[in-house]
Amino acid sequence: MSDNDGQRFDRLPATAAERSVEGRASREEVIDYFEDRFGIASETFADYTFWEKGAGKIWIYAGEAPTPIEIEAIGMTCLRTRQEHWKPTTDFAQRFGQYATDCVIELDREQARAFAAGEDQDLEWWDGDWGYLIAAHELAGDLKPLGIGLYVHGELRSMVPKGRQRDI
């Protein structure tokens, strides 16, 4: 097995059987995760490639590029995988959350404001899965994804990065 190089992007292997870097997720595993956890159809990602830079920082890119590639960024970060529980990014939730059918928690106006400000809140009424959820709020008749939250023990923890938190 080869080593992970944190200074370059490597395309994820299509399947685990094609893995050449120990611990690296495969395209199939990433797509399965998004489909199993959030109900996002695998076809949603047909025109996207997935890349790793560093240990477990997965990027999604709409297009093709040579691999490996030594650049600062390609597409957007979408997932952190080399930890106990995979964690989607706020960018991913805001871009692809509209396609989610599972693990989406709909917040009312005040809850959405608190979430966007980075506040944790008690939400005992949620009867879905624990773990990472897509927090959403209805706006102009459509459910709009706000970002990723972590729901445990009746509490929704906002995962909105400090630099992106807003008082709205």
Secondary structure, DSSP 8 states (H G I E B T S, - for coil): -B---TTSBEE--SSGGG--BTT---HHHHHHHHHHHH---GGGGTT-EEEE-SSSEEEEESS---SSB--S--SEEEEE-SSSS-EE-HHHHHHHGGG--SSEEEE-HHHHHHHHTT--EE-TT--S-SEEEEEEEEETTEEEEEEEEEEETTEEEE---GGG----
